[in-house]
Amino acid sequence: MASINRALCLLSLVIADQYILASPFALPIEGRQESSVPDYVKTYEINFSAVNGSPSPLNLDNLDSLNANNGANVYLTSNDDVTTRPAWLNGVKPDDSHKTEGATSTSVIVNDRGNGNVDAFYMYFYAYNWGGKLLEQDVDEHVGDWEHNMIRFANGTPTQVWYSQHGFGEAFTYECLEKQDSRPVAYSGNGSHAVYAIKGTHDHTLPNVNLPGTGFLTDYTDQGTLWDPLVSTYYHHYDASSKAFTAYDPSFPTAWLNYIGKWGDQEYPDSDKRQHKILGIDATARFANGPTGPQDKQLNRTDVCPVAKGYVCDVRTKIGA
């Protein structure tokens, strides 16, 4: 088992001189840290073929131009063979000041929903996802990974927090969460970066059931290098009616938030020697599709939880079992 050292992620932010956002500390695994966006991208592909007419070089100011090329099916693809473990897979480890030096690894997106209700999203970007082992086989590996917390405020007071985990996640009252220096703590899973409210082992074999101990699919979290995402982040306001992003600082790039494609390689076909599926079952593929980005994370939610088929938004009032 790889090291399960994490970087703790703690957030605190002032937006528009009105809201003090008490945000979480996150814990990424040693060797699989945060990354700037998108420092690994070499080509842009649909069905493993390069997209014609793409901008060169690609950057955060023109990334959304890929939307015109059947954008939802575009994959930001590396020329490197990830099984050779190129150095960029390791991302950037937080330094002694808790900063990912040289890498803007977080995006803070604020949605003022009116009547004193504000949702603040803390989007964490990682260069690579390792989903763990199932029956001794690596599963759910993919280039690029986005996870997030969302804190819901009522009249400037934080009330609820969402922790994204795989296909869904967990929600808690703000009051019940572990705090450090008055800011809530979040723990990032070993390799998968699923965000948890407590350290330890997390059996997620059953979706949205976070059981203590180990199971067929287990995330590991622990305290490690402290990561403060707010010292390496972009800040944007989101207008739900127009679906438009506006930077709080004009120096922050914005176009990339409108990109609707995938932030990593397309799932390798069965004919690719790197690919493996247990008993041929698609859900057990070693290599999966890269994820969608922040614009696809339901930024204008009714509940603190996103809507997902088969899931109920249960806001827990205590952490742990």
Order of alpha helices (4+ residues) and beta strands (2+ residues): beta-beta-beta-beta-beta-beta-beta-beta-beta-beta-beta-beta-beta-beta-beta-beta-beta-beta-beta-beta-beta-beta-beta
